[in-house]
Amino acid sequence: MAESTIWWLIAGVFVALELVTGTFYLLMLAVGMAAAALAAHAGAGTVLQLLVAALVGGGAVVVWYQVKKRKPTDPSARADRSVNLDVGEIVQIEAWNPDGTANVKYRGSSWTAIHRSGVIPSAGAHRVSELVGSRLLVDKV
């Protein structure tokens, strides 16, 4: 069996594994295997084929990782308005307790509100930015 055929079969196995697992990194490695197959078609030796597979596949993984890292992530479910309808609502805080919590009346019941770390709490209108357990994480409006 020709070396290029082996590389094409390995690339196919990586693509099949990617389809089963759903990770895009295996597809990038399959690109490296395809590059090695093309190097084998061009008459490159085994060492050069391995180098091409490693450099192209590894390089594609690194590039994809960098692209994915720069992309902003989706908000957590705790801060997503389509999951928690309380996110974005306005509550009135009369006073903060010494422990950094406040009791607020919201939707007909008493809730515990907390502020972000590093923020000096103040009374007034606050917007619910996230639900942390059964507490409302609020930001000053």
N, CA and C atoms as an extended XYZ file, in Angstrom:
423
Properties=species:S:1:pos:R:3:atomname:S:1:resname:S:1:resid:I:1 pbc="F F F"
N         0.853       -1.169        0.000 N   MET     1
C         0.000        0.000        0.000 CA  MET     1
C         0.903        1.237        0.000 C   MET     1
N         0.556        2.197       -0.789 N   ALA     2
C         1.358        3.414       -0.916 CA  ALA     2
C         1.243        4.259        0.356 C   ALA     2
N         2.305        5.000        0.660 N   GLU     3
C         2.306        5.853        1.845 CA  GLU     3
C         1.202        6.902        1.790 C   GLU     3
N         0.936        7.434        0.608 N   SER     4
C        -0.113        8.457        0.490 CA  SER     4
C        -1.477        7.873        0.840 C   SER     4
N        -1.707        6.617        0.465 N   THR     5
C        -2.978        5.974        0.791 CA  THR     5
C        -3.144        5.836        2.303 C   THR     5
N        -2.057        5.498        2.980 N   ILE     6
C        -2.111        5.375        4.438 CA  ILE     6
C        -2.442        6.725        5.075 C   ILE     6
N        -1.809        7.792        4.577 N   TRP     7
C        -2.103        9.129        5.105 CA  TRP     7
C        -3.559        9.516        4.854 C   TRP     7
N        -4.093        9.200        3.667 N   TRP     8
C        -5.490        9.519        3.374 CA  TRP     8
C        -6.429        8.734        4.290 C   TRP     8
N        -6.089        7.470        4.573 N   LEU     9
C        -6.915        6.669        5.476 CA  LEU     9
C        -6.878        7.228        6.903 C   LEU     9
N        -5.689        7.636        7.343 N   ILE    10
C        -5.585        8.239        8.684 CA  ILE    10
C        -6.388        9.540        8.744 C   ILE    10
N        -6.314       10.336        7.696 N   ALA    11
C        -7.106       11.576        7.648 CA  ALA    11
C        -8.591       11.263        7.720 C   ALA    11
N        -9.023       10.217        7.008 N   GLY    12
C       -10.423        9.816        7.062 CA  GLY    12
C       -10.845        9.359        8.446 C   GLY    12
N        -9.953        8.652        9.148 N   VAL    13
C       -10.252        8.218       10.515 CA  VAL    13
C       -10.399        9.433       11.432 C   VAL    13
N        -9.528       10.425       11.267 N   PHE    14
C        -9.630       11.639       12.080 CA  PHE    14
C       -10.937       12.384       11.804 C   PHE    14
N       -11.340       12.437       10.545 N   VAL    15
C       -12.607       13.095       10.210 CA  VAL    15
C       -13.771       12.323       10.835 C   VAL    15
N       -13.735       11.000       10.765 N   ALA    16
C       -14.801       10.189       11.364 CA  ALA    16
C       -14.852       10.385       12.882 C   ALA    16
N       -13.678       10.417       13.525 N   LEU    17
C       -13.645       10.665       14.965 CA  LEU    17
C       -14.186       12.048       15.308 C   LEU    17
N       -13.880       13.014       14.456 N   GLU    18
C       -14.404       14.365       14.683 CA  GLU    18
C       -15.917       14.373       14.595 C   GLU    18
N       -16.480       13.637       13.659 N   LEU    19
C       -17.932       13.576       13.523 CA  LEU    19
C       -18.580       12.917       14.737 C   LEU    19
N       -17.903       11.947       15.325 N   VAL    20
C       -18.441       11.255       16.492 CA  VAL    20
C       -18.321       12.112       17.748 C   VAL    20
N       -17.169       12.778       17.925 N   THR    21
C       -16.939       13.527       19.159 CA  THR    21
C       -17.396       14.972       19.082 C   THR    21
N       -17.408       15.563       17.906 N   GLY    22
C       -17.839       16.947       17.756 CA  GLY    22
C       -16.767       17.973       18.072 C   GLY    22
N       -15.521       17.556       18.223 N   THR    23
C       -14.455       18.510       18.470 CA  THR    23
C       -13.811       18.918       17.152 C   THR    23
N       -13.602       20.210       16.995 N   PHE    24
C       -13.089       20.734       15.741 CA  PHE    24
C       -11.593       20.518       15.615 C   PHE    24
N       -10.920       20.259       16.732 N   TYR    25
C        -9.465       20.097       16.711 CA  TYR    25
C        -9.053       18.850       15.933 C   TYR    25
N        -9.839       17.792       15.990 N   LEU    26
C        -9.520       16.593       15.216 CA  LEU    26
C        -9.579       16.875       13.721 C   LEU    26
N       -10.469       17.763       13.321 N   LEU    27
C       -10.540       18.141       11.914 CA  LEU    27
C        -9.269       18.880       11.492 C   LEU    27
N        -8.729       19.696       12.391 N   MET    28
C        -7.474       20.385       12.094 CA  MET    28
C        -6.329       19.385       11.956 C   MET    28
N        -6.310       18.351       12.787 N   LEU    29
C        -5.293       17.318       12.657 CA  LEU    29
C        -5.472       16.531       11.361 C   LEU    29
N        -6.718       16.336       10.943 N   ALA    30
C        -6.973       15.657        9.670 CA  ALA    30
C        -6.411       16.470        8.510 C   ALA    30
N        -6.451       17.796        8.624 N   VAL    31
C        -5.843       18.650        7.595 CA  VAL    31
C        -4.340       18.380        7.529 C   VAL    31
N        -3.715       18.196        8.693 N   GLY    32
C        -2.296       17.861        8.712 CA  GLY    32
C        -2.014       16.520        8.049 C   GLY    32
N        -2.887       15.549        8.274 N   MET    33
C        -2.715       14.233        7.639 CA  MET    33
C        -2.890       14.339        6.118 C   MET    33
N        -3.825       15.158        5.679 N   ALA    34
C        -4.020       15.355        4.241 CA  ALA    34
C        -2.797       16.042        3.622 C   ALA    34
N        -2.210       16.982        4.367 N   ALA    35
C        -0.996       17.634        3.869 CA  ALA    35
C         0.141       16.626        3.748 C   ALA    35
N         0.231       15.699        4.685 N   ALA    36
C         1.253       14.658        4.606 CA  ALA    36
C         0.988       13.741        3.414 C   ALA    36
N        -0.284       13.464        3.135 N   ALA    37
C        -0.620       12.649        1.966 CA  ALA    37
C        -0.185       13.358        0.681 C   ALA    37
N        -0.399       14.654        0.615 N   LEU    38
C         0.036       15.409       -0.558 CA  LEU    38
C         1.564       15.422       -0.674 C   LEU    38
N         2.235       15.487        0.492 N   ALA    39
C         3.696       15.414        0.464 CA  ALA    39
C         4.154       14.051       -0.036 C   ALA    39
N         3.443       12.989        0.331 N   ALA    40
C         3.781       11.648       -0.148 CA  ALA    40
C         3.554       11.546       -1.647 C   ALA    40
N         2.474       12.164       -2.150 N   HIS    41
C         2.225       12.193       -3.591 CA  HIS    41
C         3.361       12.917       -4.324 C   HIS    41
N         3.926       13.931       -3.666 N   ALA    42
C         5.004       14.708       -4.280 CA  ALA    42
C         6.345       13.993       -4.212 C   ALA    42
N         6.389       12.857       -3.530 N   GLY    43
C         7.613       12.080       -3.478 CA  GLY    43
C         8.497       12.358       -2.277 C   GLY    43
N         7.965       13.022       -1.256 N   ALA    44
C         8.748       13.323       -0.058 CA  ALA    44
C         9.001       12.036        0.727 C   ALA    44
N        10.070       12.017        1.476 N   GLY    45
C        10.409       10.866        2.298 CA  GLY    45
C         9.519       10.787        3.534 C   GLY    45
N         9.644        9.693        4.258 N   THR    46
C         8.792        9.455        5.423 CA  THR    46
C         9.016       10.512        6.503 C   THR    46
N        10.259       10.883        6.743 N   VAL    47
C        10.555       11.884        7.767 CA  VAL    47
C         9.919       13.224        7.397 C   VAL    47
N        10.023       13.626        6.156 N   LEU    48
C         9.427       14.886        5.718 CA  LEU    48
C         7.904       14.819        5.797 C   LEU    48
N         7.327       13.677        5.476 N   GLN    49
C         5.871       13.512        5.589 CA  GLN    49
C         5.421       13.678        7.043 C   GLN    49
N         6.161       13.070        7.969 N   LEU    50
C         5.826       13.215        9.395 CA  LEU    50
C         5.964       14.665        9.839 C   LEU    50
N         7.008       15.338        9.367 N   LEU    51
C         7.188       16.752        9.701 CA  LEU    51
C         6.051       17.605        9.163 C   LEU    51
N         5.640       17.348        7.926 N   VAL    52
C         4.526       18.105        7.328 CA  VAL    52
C         3.244       17.870        8.121 C   VAL    52
N         2.983       16.612        8.469 N   ALA    53
C         1.772       16.294        9.240 CA  ALA    53
C         1.783       17.008       10.587 C   ALA    53
N         2.927       16.979       11.254 N   ALA    54
C         3.023       17.603       12.571 CA  ALA    54
C         2.911       19.119       12.485 C   ALA    54
N         3.630       19.724       11.534 N   LEU    55
C         3.621       21.181       11.438 CA  LEU    55
C         2.286       21.733       10.974 C   LEU    55
N         1.722       21.120        9.932 N   VAL    56
C         0.444       21.624        9.410 CA  VAL    56
C        -0.684       21.334       10.403 C   VAL    56
N        -0.759       20.110       10.904 N   GLY    57
C        -1.818       19.765       11.859 CA  GLY    57
C        -1.702       20.530       13.154 C   GLY    57
N        -0.484       20.556       13.724 N   GLY    58
C        -0.269       21.308       14.960 CA  GLY    58
C        -0.465       22.794       14.770 C   GLY    58
N         0.005       23.315       13.644 N   GLY    59
C        -0.196       24.734       13.359 CA  GLY    59
C        -1.659       25.092       13.212 C   GLY    59
N        -2.421       24.222       12.558 N   ALA    60
C        -3.858       24.479       12.405 CA  ALA    60
C        -4.560       24.462       13.758 C   ALA    60
N        -4.143       23.563       14.640 N   VAL    61
C        -4.731       23.509       15.985 CA  VAL    61
C        -4.421       24.793       16.742 C   VAL    61
N        -3.175       25.259       16.681 N   VAL    62
C        -2.787       26.482       17.386 CA  VAL    62
C        -3.550       27.684       16.834 C   VAL    62
N        -3.643       27.778       15.504 N   VAL    63
C        -4.370       28.898       14.894 CA  VAL    63
C        -5.838       28.861       15.300 C   VAL    63
N        -6.451       27.693       15.262 N   TRP    64
C        -7.871       27.582       15.637 CA  TRP    64
C        -8.069       27.937       17.103 C   TRP    64
N        -7.146       27.509       17.965 N   TYR    65
C        -7.239       27.837       19.392 CA  TYR    65
C        -7.181       29.346       19.594 C   TYR    65
N        -6.272       30.029       18.893 N   GLN    66
C        -6.146       31.481       19.027 CA  GLN    66
C        -7.400       32.192       18.526 C   GLN    66
N        -7.954       31.707       17.403 N   VAL    67
C        -9.184       32.318       16.865 CA  VAL    67
C       -10.330       32.139       17.854 C   VAL    67
N       -10.444       30.951       18.403 N   LYS    68
C       -11.534       30.661       19.341 CA  LYS    68
C       -11.365       31.439       20.639 C   LYS    68
N       -10.120       31.651       21.072 N   LYS    69
C        -9.860       32.380       22.310 CA  LYS    69
C       -10.238       33.853       22.174 C   LYS    69
N       -10.056       34.428       20.991 N   ARG    70
C       -10.367       35.852       20.774 CA  ARG    70
C       -11.858       36.108       20.643 C   ARG    70
N       -12.608       35.092       20.247 N   LYS    71
C       -14.041       35.254       20.058 CA  LYS    71
C       -14.725       35.424       21.416 C   LYS    71
N       -15.586       36.437       21.555 N   PRO    72
C       -16.256       36.611       22.847 CA  PRO    72
C       -17.180       35.426       23.127 C   PRO    72
N       -17.184       35.027       24.386 N   THR    73
C       -18.000       33.886       24.760 CA  THR    73
C       -19.441       34.312       24.997 C   THR    73
N       -20.322       33.365       24.915 N   ASP    74
C       -21.720       33.624       25.221 CA  ASP    74
C       -21.860       33.857       26.719 C   ASP    74
N       -22.823       34.684       27.121 N   PRO    75
C       -23.005       34.883       28.559 CA  PRO    75
C       -23.483       33.584       29.202 C   PRO    75
N       -23.162       33.442       30.483 N   SER    76
C       -23.609       32.248       31.181 CA  SER    76
C       -25.127       32.251       31.263 C   SER    76
N       -25.697       31.103       31.526 N   ALA    77
C       -27.155       31.006       31.622 CA  ALA    77
C       -27.683       31.877       32.752 C   ALA    77
N       -26.840       32.106       33.773 N   ARG    78
C       -27.273       32.939       34.904 CA  ARG    78
C       -27.459       34.395       34.500 C   ARG    78
N       -26.751       34.838       33.438 N   ALA    79
C       -26.812       36.237       33.024 CA  ALA    79
C       -27.519       36.413       31.682 C   ALA    79
N       -28.151       35.361       31.175 N   ASP    80
C       -28.796       35.413       29.867 CA  ASP    80
C       -30.279       35.738       30.037 C   ASP    80
N       -30.713       36.818       29.423 N   ARG    81
C       -32.107       37.262       29.564 CA  ARG    81
C       -33.091       36.247       28.979 C   ARG    81
N       -32.686       35.490       27.978 N   SER    82
C       -33.614       34.521       27.397 CA  SER    82
C       -33.812       33.316       28.313 C   SER    82
N       -32.941       33.136       29.290 N   VAL    83
C       -33.079       32.048       30.260 CA  VAL    83
C       -33.710       32.559       31.542 C   VAL    83
N       -33.213       33.680       32.048 N   ASN    84
C       -33.721       34.283       33.280 CA  ASN    84
C       -34.371       35.618       32.961 C   ASN    84
N       -35.663       35.684       33.064 N   LEU    85
C       -36.374       36.912       32.720 CA  LEU    85
C       -36.121       38.032       33.721 C   LEU    85
N       -35.525       37.705       34.863 N   ASP    86
C       -35.218       38.740       35.851 CA  ASP    86
C       -34.034       39.600       35.433 C   ASP    86
N       -33.157       39.076       34.580 N   VAL    87
C       -31.975       39.824       34.151 CA  VAL    87
C       -32.420       41.060       33.376 C   VAL    87
N       -31.904       42.205       33.802 N   GLY    88
C       -32.244       43.470       33.153 CA  GLY    88
C       -33.333       44.249       33.868 C   GLY    88
N       -34.017       43.636       34.814 N   GLU    89
C       -35.065       44.335       35.556 CA  GLU    89
C       -34.452       45.284       36.576 C   GLU    89
N       -35.209       46.309       36.942 N   ILE    90
C       -34.745       47.330       37.880 CA  ILE    90
C       -35.346       47.058       39.253 C   ILE    90
N       -34.490       47.113       40.285 N   VAL    91
C       -34.959       46.984       41.673 CA  VAL    91
C       -34.472       48.204       42.448 C   VAL    91
N       -35.213       48.563       43.486 N   GLN    92
C       -34.849       49.680       44.354 CA  GLN    92
C       -34.241       49.130       45.635 C   GLN    92
N       -33.053       49.606       45.961 N   ILE    93
C       -32.379       49.180       47.182 CA  ILE    93
C       -32.370       50.363       48.142 C   ILE    93
N       -32.985       50.153       49.304 N   GLU    94
C       -33.068       51.219       50.313 CA  GLU    94
C       -31.739       51.373       51.050 C   GLU    94
N       -31.176       50.240       51.500 N   ALA    95
C       -29.923       50.290       52.253 CA  ALA    95
C       -29.224       48.938       52.146 C   ALA    95
N       -27.912       48.968       52.260 N   TRP    96
C       -27.108       47.745       52.223 CA  TRP    96
C       -26.786       47.303       53.643 C   TRP    96
N       -26.785       46.010       53.862 N   ASN    97
C       -26.407       45.443       55.152 CA  ASN    97
C       -24.879       45.440       55.275 C   ASN    97
N       -24.341       45.356       56.491 N   PRO    98
C       -22.884       45.335       56.660 CA  PRO    98
C       -22.197       44.157       55.962 C   PRO    98
N       -22.929       43.056       55.732 N   ASP    99
C       -22.318       41.885       55.083 CA  ASP    99
C       -22.312       41.978       53.559 C   ASP    99
N       -22.743       43.113       53.001 N   GLY   100
C       -22.712       43.307       51.551 CA  GLY   100
C       -23.958       42.826       50.842 C   GLY   100
N       -25.006       42.507       51.578 N   THR   101
C       -26.275       42.099       50.969 CA  THR   101
C       -27.318       43.177       51.228 C   THR   101
N       -28.407       43.085       50.503 N   ALA   102
C       -29.528       43.994       50.707 CA  ALA   102
C       -30.814       43.207       50.525 C   ALA   102
N       -31.835       43.578       51.277 N   ASN   103
C       -33.149       42.961       51.115 CA  ASN   103
C       -33.977       43.852       50.213 C   ASN   103
N       -34.519       43.266       49.142 N   VAL   104
C       -35.329       44.035       48.207 CA  VAL   104
C       -36.654       43.336       47.995 C   VAL   104
N       -37.679       44.140       47.765 N   LYS   105
C       -38.981       43.610       47.374 CA  LYS   105
C       -39.004       43.557       45.855 C   LYS   105
N       -39.223       42.358       45.326 N   TYR   106
C       -39.214       42.184       43.880 CA  TYR   106
C       -40.168       41.060       43.541 C   TYR   106
N       -41.042       41.290       42.599 N   ARG   107
C       -42.059       40.320       42.160 CA  ARG   107
C       -42.894       39.808       43.325 C   ARG   107
N       -43.213       40.691       44.269 N   GLY   108
C       -44.118       40.329       45.352 CA  GLY   108
C       -43.487       39.539       46.482 C   GLY   108
N       -42.181       39.391       46.489 N   SER   109
C       -41.548       38.672       47.601 CA  SER   109
C       -40.223       39.338       47.939 C   SER   109
N       -39.631       38.886       49.027 N   SER   110
C       -38.366       39.446       49.477 CA  SER   110
C       -37.209       38.653       48.876 C   SER   110
N       -36.254       39.383       48.292 N   TRP   111
C       -35.076       38.774       47.673 CA  TRP   111
C       -33.834       39.324       48.349 C   TRP   111
N       -32.755       38.600       48.247 N   THR   112
C       -31.456       39.076       48.709 CA  THR   112
C       -30.668       39.538       47.494 C   THR   112
N       -30.186       40.752       47.554 N   ALA   113
C       -29.390       41.304       46.458 CA  ALA   113
C       -27.936       41.384       46.910 C   ALA   113
N       -27.026       41.166       45.978 N   ILE   114
C       -25.600       41.310       46.236 CA  ILE   114
C       -25.010       42.199       45.143 C   ILE   114
N       -23.868       42.784       45.433 N   HIS   115
C       -23.192       43.626       44.446 CA  HIS   115
C       -21.914       42.932       43.996 C   HIS   115
N       -21.329       43.411       42.922 N   ARG   116
C       -20.064       42.847       42.422 CA  ARG   116
C       -18.941       43.181       43.403 C   ARG   116
N       -17.955       42.293       43.451 N   SER   117
C       -16.816       42.562       44.335 CA  SER   117
C       -16.047       43.771       43.815 C   SER   117
N       -15.584       44.573       44.739 N   GLY   118
C       -14.836       45.765       44.375 CA  GLY   118
C       -15.704       46.983       44.140 C   GLY   118
N       -17.019       46.830       44.192 N   VAL   119
C       -17.937       47.947       43.972 CA  VAL   119
C       -18.427       48.441       45.331 C   VAL   119
N       -18.409       49.741       45.529 N   ILE   120
C       -18.919       50.321       46.772 CA  ILE   120
C       -20.437       50.390       46.668 C   ILE   120
N       -21.152       49.702       47.563 N   PRO   121
C       -22.619       49.686       47.465 CA  PRO   121
C       -23.218       51.047       47.819 C   PRO   121
N       -24.266       51.364       47.080 N   SER   122
C       -24.997       52.599       47.363 CA  SER   122
C       -26.477       52.339       47.137 C   SER   122
N       -27.292       53.116       47.828 N   ALA   123
C       -28.746       52.951       47.721 CA  ALA   123
C       -29.227       53.527       46.396 C   ALA   123
N       -30.425       53.097       46.004 N   GLY   124
C       -31.018       53.618       44.786 CA  GLY   124
C       -31.416       52.519       43.824 C   GLY   124
N       -31.596       52.909       42.571 N   ALA   125
C       -32.024       51.961       41.542 CA  ALA   125
C       -30.843       51.114       41.075 C   ALA   125
N       -31.092       49.814       40.925 N   HIS   126
C       -30.070       48.877       40.454 CA  HIS   126
C       -30.695       47.965       39.412 C   HIS   126
N       -29.874       47.541       38.474 N   ARG   127
C       -30.326       46.614       37.427 CA  ARG   127
C       -29.817       45.214       37.768 C   ARG   127
N       -30.710       44.223       37.664 N   VAL   128
C       -30.330       42.832       37.900 CA  VAL   128
C       -29.483       42.375       36.720 C   VAL   128
N       -28.250       41.961       37.003 N   SER   129
C       -27.384       41.526       35.917 CA  SER   129
C       -27.224       40.013       35.875 C   SER   129
N       -27.512       39.349       36.991 N   GLU   130
C       -27.294       37.904       37.034 CA  GLU   130
C       -28.016       37.325       38.238 C   GLU   130
N       -28.417       36.072       38.165 N   LEU   131
C       -28.951       35.350       39.310 CA  LEU   131
C       -27.876       34.402       39.806 C   LEU   131
N       -27.507       34.551       41.062 N   VAL   132
C       -26.506       33.682       41.684 CA  VAL   132
C       -27.238       32.881       42.747 C   VAL   132
N       -27.596       31.657       42.398 N   GLY   133
C       -28.426       30.855       43.299 CA  GLY   133
C       -29.792       31.506       43.392 C   GLY   133
N       -30.164       31.905       44.604 N   SER   134
C       -31.446       32.600       44.784 CA  SER   134
C       -31.227       34.079       45.085 C   SER   134
N       -30.032       34.579       44.816 N   ARG   135
C       -29.726       35.983       45.061 CA  ARG   135
C       -29.592       36.742       43.751 C   ARG   135
N       -29.926       38.016       43.809 N   LEU   136
C       -29.834       38.873       42.629 CA  LEU   136
C       -28.509       39.621       42.659 C   LEU   136
N       -27.682       39.453       41.609 N   LEU   137
C       -26.455       40.244       41.471 CA  LEU   137
C       -26.857       41.514       40.740 C   LEU   137
N       -26.640       42.673       41.370 N   VAL   138
C       -27.130       43.926       40.809 CA  VAL   138
C       -25.984       44.893       40.513 C   VAL   138
N       -26.226       45.761       39.540 N   ASP   139
C       -25.318       46.847       39.178 CA  ASP   139
C       -26.068       48.143       39.290 C   ASP   139
N       -25.378       49.177       39.749 N   LYS   140
C       -26.000       50.507       39.877 CA  LYS   140
C       -26.406       51.019       38.507 C   LYS   140
N       -27.594       51.606       38.440 N   VAL   141
C       -28.090       52.157       37.175 CA  VAL   141
C       -27.534       53.533       36.953 C   VAL   141
